[in-house]
Amino acid sequence: MARDLFNRYLWLVDTIRRYGRISRAELDECWRRSPFSQGEALPRRTFYNYRQAVEELFNVEIKCDSKTYEYYIDDSDTHNEGMTDWLLNTAAVNDVLSNSREIADRIFIEDVPSARHHLAPAIDAIKECHPMRFDYLPYYRTRPTLGVVIEPYFLKIFRQRWYVTGRNVEENRVKTYALDRISSLNILPEVFEPDPSFDAEEYVRYLFGIVSSKGEPRRIALRTDSRQAKYFRALPLHHTQEEAVHDAYSIFYYKMKITDDLVSELLSYGARIEVLEPPELRARLLSDLTEALKHYM
């Protein structure tokens, strides 16, 4: 019963978002055609309860236009819209998988240990402004750094791994840590005052991945064949992506900072792309490719 109710919430949000704006009569008609209605209209009180539950579970407010009496979801905040999509997609996938246990041996997913062990306390620390203390062992070291204390600012997921970014208290600078490389995590009782000058949205605006850079964002141009262009159209490399289409190729333009994460990503495309600008990024890839080629000569 609880699972069925949860699916009804997902259905309501998905239906209203697909329509953009929908009247109560139109919503009732959609409801009658859904697998939940048994041919009956959606009772007014039930609709009200579902709206309340959706707001509590997903932080999605279903509003009503007082002039047209149409229902809609306000997606003016693009970050919240992306977060809402991620939550709804995750919830929908989880529900589908939980209903498919009889074929569990034929469904393969990636393990995300950081989400299982440290995500919840990290979220609590951010919400309550409590410092986090932990030991940290990055991949490039053999021994952990003990007793790292940060004032956590935000979380980000990248390549199926969760990262927390915050001010390292001892070093007095903003740093990022992979949750799956953290051990002995403790949430400290004291409360810190968030830095009012720090803007998390601005911090990540021109980043690909999680590694930051003090450099300014650069205009980046990538030439791709028509096949790779289809992939970039379906799944943009970055939210600043623009495309100039030519007969046999496309050129994609971005505004991003040049970071190790970006270089690694571009290298992974091999001969399918060519960096046209800026020259320093083109030179960086040429140097890395030349070094890699030495292993095969």
N, C-alpha and C positions, 0 to 999 in steps of 0.2 A: 504493500500500500504506500509506504514512504517513497519507494522508487517511482511508482506511478505518479505520485504527486509532484515529485521533482521533475519528471518528464513533462508534466503539464506546465510548470513554470518555464522550462526551456522552450516549449512550443509557443507560449504566449509571447515571450521576448522575440523569438525568431520570426514569428508571424508579423508582429508590428514593425519590426525593423525592415523586413522585406517589402512591406507595403509603403513604408515611409510615414503615411498618415492614413488612418483607417477609422471608419465610423463604427458605432456600436452594432449597427445592423450588419455591416460587412464582417465584423469580427464574429458575430453570432453565426453567420453563414459558413465562415471558415471553420468555426468550432464544430458545427454539425457534420462537416465532412472529415473531421479529424478522428483518429481512433479512440479518442477519450470520451466522446459525447453520447454515444448510443442514440444519435439522432436528435438529441434534445438541445435547446438553447443554453447558453452559459448564464446561469442565474446571476443577477446583479450583485448579490452579497458574495457569491463565490468569486466573481471577477474582482471585487474590492479586496478580498482576502489574498488573492493571487498577486495583485499589484503590490500589496504590502510585503508579501513574502519575497517577491522579486527584488524589491528595493533593499531588503535586509540581507538577502543572500548574495546578490551580485552588484549592489550599489548602482542599480539601474532604476531610474525614476520614470514611470510611465505617466506622461502628462496628458492633459485634455485641453484642447483649444476652446476657450469659452465662446468664440464666435462661430466656429464651424462644428463644435462638439465632436471633433475628431481626436483620436488618441495617437500619440507619437512618442518617440524617445529622443531626447535632446542629445545630439552627438557633436555639439559645438566644441567640446574639449577633445581634441584629437588624441591626446595621450590616454585619457580615460576611455575613449572609444576603443583604442587598441587593447587596453587592459581588459575591458569588458569582453571584447571578442576572444581574447586568450582564455579568460575565465569560462566563458560559455563553451568554447570549443573543447577545453580540457574536461569540463563537466560532462559534456555530451559524449566524448570519447570514453571517459571513465564508465559512464552508464552503459554504453554499448558493450564494452569489454566485460563488465560485470555480468551481463546477460549472455555471454558467450563462453562460459567456462567449459562447456563440453568440447570445444575445439581449442582449448588453451595451448595444446601442444603444437598448434599450427599458427599461433600468433606470436610474433617476436618483437619485443620492445627493448629500448635502451634503458639500462639501469641508471638512475640519477641519485646516487647516495647522498649528495649534499642536500637534496630536497627532503629526504627521509630523516636525516639526523639534525641538521642545523637551521633549516629554513624557518620553522616556526619560532624558535627563540630569537632569531635575527629580526624577524618581523616585529615581534613584541618589543625588542630593544629599540627599534626605530620609532615605533608608535609612542612608547613611553619615555623616549630620550634617555635611555640608560646606556652607559658605556659597556662595551664587550671586551672581555679579556680572554685570550686564548694563546695556545702554542701554534706556530705556523711553519709548515715544511713545504716550500715550493719545490718544483721538480728539479730545479737546477742546483739544489743544495743537498748535502748528505745529512745535515743535522738541523733540527728545527730551531727557530727563534722562539725563545720562551717568554711568556708573559706579555705578549703584544696587547696593548690597550688602544682601542679606537672608539671614537664617537661616531656611530653609524649614521650615514646620511641616506643611502638608497641601496636597493637591490636590483640586479639585472641578470637575466638569463641569456646565455650565449653558448651555442653549440651543446645544448643539453646540460650545461653546467651553470650553477648559480654563483654569483659573485656579490660581495658586499663592499661598498665603497664608503669611506669615512675618513675623518681626521685622525691620523696616527698621533696620539698625545705626546709621546716622547720626541718624535721628529717634527711635530707641528706642521705636517703637510698631508694633503689628501692622497690616500693610497687605496688600492683595490686588492681584495683577497678572495681566492676561490674557497667556497664553503667546504668542498670536499678535501681540502688540504689543511683544514682547521682541526685541532684536537683540544681536549681539556677546556671546552668553552664554558665560560661563566658570565652571566649577566650581572653587572655590578649594581648595587642598590642606589648609588648616587644618581642625581639627575643633571644632565648637562644642558646648556643653553645653545641651541642650534645657531650656527653662524648665519646671520641674516643676509650676508653678502654672497653666500653660496647658492647657486641656482642649479639644481640637479638637471633640469631640462636643458639648460645651456651647456652644461658640462658634457653631456653625451650627444648634443645636437649634430656635431660634425665628426663623430667617431664611428669607425667600423669596428665592432667587437668591444673589448673592454679596456684595452691598453690606451692610456691617454698620451697626450703630447703637448708641450708648451708652444709648439709652432702654430702658425696661423692656418686656417683652412685654405686649401688650394683647389683650383679648378683642375679636375682630372678628366682626361678624355681617353676612352677605350674603344678601339676598333674591334668589331666581332664579325664573324660570318653570319649568314642569315639564320643558321640553325641555333647558334648560341644566343642570338638576339631574342629568339622565342623564349628561352629560359629566363633571360633578364626581364622580359616583359611580364612573364607570369610571376616571377619572384624577384622583384627589384633588389639590386645589390645594396641600395641605400635610399632613404626617403627623398633625397635631393635629385634623384635620377631623372634625366631628360634624354630624349633620343632624336637623332637625325637619321632618317631612313634613306638609304641609297639603293641602287639596283641590286647589287650583289653583297652588300654589307651594311652594317649600321655603326654609327658612332654614338656611344653613350657618354653623357657628361654628368659629372658629380661635383659637389663641393664638400670635400672631406679633408681631415688632417692625415698626414702621412704617418702611419704607425706600423709596428711590427705585425699586428693582426691583419691590417690591410695588405701589406706586402705578401704575407703568407697566403692570403685568399687569392690574390692575383696570380701568384705562382702556381696555385693548384689548377688553374685553367689551362696551363701549358700553351700549346700553339693555337688554341681557340680564340685568344685575345691578343691584342697588341696595345701596349700603353703608348699613346701619342704625346701626351703632356701630363704633368710638367716634366722638364728634362731630368731633374734630379730623381724623380720616381722611376723614370725609364732607365736611368743609369744604375739605380739600385737593383732593379730586377735583372739587368744585364749582368751585373757583378755576381749576384746570387746564382743565376743560371750557369755562368761560366765556372764558378766554383763547384757546382753540382756536376757539371759535365766532366770534370777532372776525375771523378770516381769511375767513369766508364771509358777512360782513354788509356 
